[in-house]
């Protein structure tokens, strides 16, 4: 399984990688701090799951998810952001997003998002 | 005006292309017998209008219309069919019109006069922005020279905004990096905007910069841009990106794209 993780800060990506590695052993995790580079990666490679921070440079997280879904319609997607920004945008994002993660999050929150998205039993 | 026509039957396609050519003599008309070829074409080339046969082998015109609209949301779709019962489904897909076969030049002309998205008169000059790497501006493929570097930077910021308005206060904060908002700065900004408009005007480009009472924006529909093409999934642009974006401007590393909020 290949997971694309995009966020502004490498530290957050490292933590997410640790959490996901524990949750999905053997997953290949691609980390990008540049939304356009993440989009370019997914344009040229297959991706099963994407985690994207909402507030990114040049392309926000929802745009990135929609960009990746055009190439890979079955990709599962998680949007990361503040509770306020995700709530304000809920009706817009709900169609494209499998689940959300709000700051601050750790292994427990990633596990919970994973479980409530229904993916835990399917992969 | 750029038009495509798609019909898997050669005779019907030839008739349709001929009728379009007679109805719109100045238009560039390209005919396709395979829907996939039309999709490939539209990913790489400008197009404002598509005439589509509905009943085709492999992919119906309705499905083709849906996929074309995914690539170019402002594309005008005109269905050409021998079956009037398709019209309801056709209009659900925001078709501008539908024509019964054989499409005559008069019928085509009438459809072109009632497009859902009117075709703008083409900019007489071709303007292209390069955002990947250093920001550059080309008019008719020649680099555009700016007398003042700040005017070019102002333009780069408007390109980055993707057509959204920038207020005067916002522009001053970007161009002078949060320096004080003094009357002399406001005057400088007004001069920069005037310079920018003059640079384009001297190059034969009009109405690119749109000004309202306290803000300005860019008419993004009138230009080509690698960044915009990236967002539209156009392969050359996606693969042209190497991680550098408007490299000469520090703010380009900081501007973020916020989520849309539900109104």
Interface residues (C-beta under 8 A of the other chain):
Chain A: X8 X34 X35 X36 X37 X39 X40 X43 X44 X54 X55 X56 X57 X58 X59 X60 X61 X62 X63 X67 X70 X71 X81 X85 X86 X88 X89 X90 X91 X92 X93
Chain B: X70 X160 X227 X230 X231 X233 X235 X238 X239 X241 X243 X245 X253 X254 X255 X256 X257 X258 X259 X260 X261 X262
